[in-house]
Amino acid sequence: MRILANLLGFASRSLLMLGGIGLAIMTLIIGWQVFARYVLNASPSWSEQASLVLMIWFVSFAAAAGVKEGFHIRISAFADSLPGRWPNRLQLVSHLIVALVGAAMAFWGGELIMRTWEHTIPTLGISRGFAYLPLPISGVLIALFALENILEQLNPAIADDAES
């Protein structure tokens, strides 16, 4: 179990790094687009679509990492006000719902890719399906990260093992 926790931790850190790199590249592309439009008076046709594809990629990966790292926004006032074990149970249900959403992203994201693979993004010359590739990948990772959260909550020894 410790190997899986370490592997998922490495995956999460890698996703955050890829997300950061994607954000930096997108910023450079948009900066070039603005410079080319207003200074050179010749805006590149590919820059907007390239930025959108990069955004799909890095937002999907960062969303998956957010499940592992726990940095998604949640309002816990209601759960914290419940008596006894109810907050814990509610959090388990929450993790289960996130895992199901991840599985749905994986399934229907894969279907979206299959339906759009033959379509080409004209300004980039790449498959539209390639642009959507992160959806099923991040869906699988979201489901795995949520299941890991469930296991850690059910067995605190796993969480202690992963931290050491």
N, C-alpha and C positions, 0 to 999 in steps of 0.2 A: 504494500500500500504506500509505503514511503517513496518508492521509485515513481509511482504514478503521481503522487503529490509534487515531487520534484520536477517531473516532466511537465505537469500542468503549470507549475510556477514559472518554469523556463519559457513555456509557450506564451504565457501572459506577458512576461517581460519583453519577449520578442515582438509580440503584437503592439505593445506600447511604443517600442523603438521604431517599428515599421510605420506606425501611425504618425509619430513625430517626423520621420523622414518624409513621409507623404505630404504632411502639412507644410514642411519647409519647401519641398519641390513645388507644391501648388502655389505657395506665396511667391516664389521666383517666377513661375509662369504668369501669374496675374500681374506681377510687377512689370514683366517684359511686355505684356499685352498693353498695359496703361502707357508705358514709355513709347512703345511702337505706335500706338494710336495718336497720342498727343504731341510727341516730339518728331517722330518719323513720318507721321501721317499715313501709316500703312499698318493696320492691325493684322496680326497673323490669324488666319482662319481656323487654325487647329487649337489655339490656346484655351478657348472657352470649353470645348468638349474634353480636352485633356484634363483640365481642372475638375470638371464634373466626374470624370472616371476616377481620378485620384481621390476625390472626396468620397465616392462610394466605397472605395477600397479602405481608406484610413478610418472613416467613421465606423464601418462594419467591424474592423479589427479592434478599434478602441472600445466599441460597445461590448464586444466579447471579453476583452480584458477587464472592463468595468465590472462584469459579473464576478470574475475571480478576485479582483482587488477590492470590491465592495464600495466603489466610489460613485455609483448611481444614486440619484436623489431618491430618498424615501421619507415619508412622513410617518413617524413611529409614535405619535402622541396617543392615538387610539390603542395601539397594541400595548404600549407601556402602561396604560391605565387599567388594563385587564388584570384580574386576580390570578394568582397561582401560576400554573403552567401554560395558560392561554397565550401569552406573548410568544413563548417558544413554539407552540403548535402553529400559531399564525405565521411565524417566520418559516417554518417547514412548508406550510402550504404555499407561501410566497415563492420559496425556492423551487417547489414542484411546478408551479405555474411558469416560472422563468424557464425551467427545463423543457416544458411542453412547447413554449413559444420558440425556443431554440430548435427543437425538433421540427416544428412547423416551418421555420425559416429554412432549415436544411432541405426538407422535402419540397416545398413549393419554390424555393430558390433554385433547386436543381431542375425543376420543371420549367421555370422561367428561362434558365440557361438553354435547355434543349429547344425551347420554342423560338429563341432569338439568336441562336448560334449562327444561322445562315445570314442574318442581317448584318450589314457592315455599317460602321459609323463612317460616313463619307469623308469627313475632314481628317480622320485619323487612320483610316484604312484597316481598322481592327474589328473583330467581331463584337457585336452588341452583347452576345453571351459572355464574352471575356470580361466585359465591364461589370457584369453581374456575378462573376465567379466568387467574390467574397461572401455573398449571401449564404450559400450552403456551407461554406467553410466556417464562417463565423457562427452559423446556426449550430453546427456540430459542436464547436468549442463552447458556445453558450450553454448548451445542454450538458456537456461534460463538466464545466465549471460549476453549474448549478447542482448537479448530482454530487460533486465533491463537497459543496457547501452543505448539502443534506447529510452526507456521511460524517462530516466533521461535527455537525450539530448533534447527530445521534450518538456519536462516539468521540467525546472530547480528547481522548488519547491520540486520535489520528491528527488532530490539529496541533497538539503538543509535539508530536513526532515530526510533522512537516516544518515546524518552526525551528527545530534543532538541527 
